[in-house]
């Protein structure tokens, strides 16, 4: 009797929150997110069963020369052997990589199945295929960061006092003048990467500063206490706006993994007599490397909209609070500060 064979595709929920009701981007076995294990299986009873699971991009499914090796586009759980009929089992656990997201597919997951037939005695086989189109569910969030209980946390309205005075020099003349020099401000932001398991490369855009202010450093760390592990974005010592791409990868997870970003500004002679909001913009890219800011996969619009977000589409404000402006009576020296 001819048997009807059916390939069932199941997902193992190894992660929390990913099975949300997406309208345009629902991750699942046939539209997988990066770094998430999915189980594909068959239910078939027989004698001397053999399961040969493999993946190809060739529409000629039997073209052995184009069967993909595990590693670049996907990895396979060793407990479910890949492309080995003698050791294969009735399921395979595949984790698609960010390279597969960048590729976009389609990929074809093939099951070549065989079993023994009783009368007449022979081996019979059949093939089933499921189509895989990986989707980009990489999501970023950005907020100012404030120290709370020993760790920096995302905080709306993040702010800090203006740095102290470190110099004051009088230039004698008619009239004499005063030039004040101010210390540095360190300001913090928390960027969170979610929706995928794997790595990503942060990119930030720092804004133009006020007259005489210059950037000293721009760094990030996965240590939310800020104690160690700082990696430099390589900011130039100027007050100009700059786009800075990290050469070091950060970690993303489906539930969300934060990094701490620190910007150090030398105020030099800028007085900060009004509040100064510093707006940092964030972008980020998935591997493979080298990152190409034009073609590499970046973050998407939202958890329910997987269209690509515009470059530097996330931003947050950290405010340097104004300093006091005391006066002396009678007449005080005029300032040459900007």
SULFEN-V406644 format. One line per field, one symbol per residue. burial: b if it has 16 or more other C-alpha atoms within 10 Angstrom, else e. A space follows every 10 residues. Layout:
burial=???
This chain:
burial=eeeeeebeeb beeeeeebee eeeebbbbbb bbbbbbbbbb bbeeeeeebb bbbbbbbbee beeeeebbeb eebbbbeeeb bbbebeebbb bbbbbbbbbb bbbebbbbbb bbbbbbeeee eeeeeebbbb bbbbbbbbbb bbbbbbeeee ebbbbeebbe ebbeeeeeee eeeeeebebb bbbbbbbbbb bbbbbbbbbb bbbbbbebbb eebbbbbbbb bbebebeeeb bbbebeebbe eebbbbbebb bbbbebbbbb bbbbbbbbbb bbeeebebbb bbbbbbbbee beeeebbbbb bbbeebebbe ebebbbbbbb bbeeeeeeee eeeeeeee
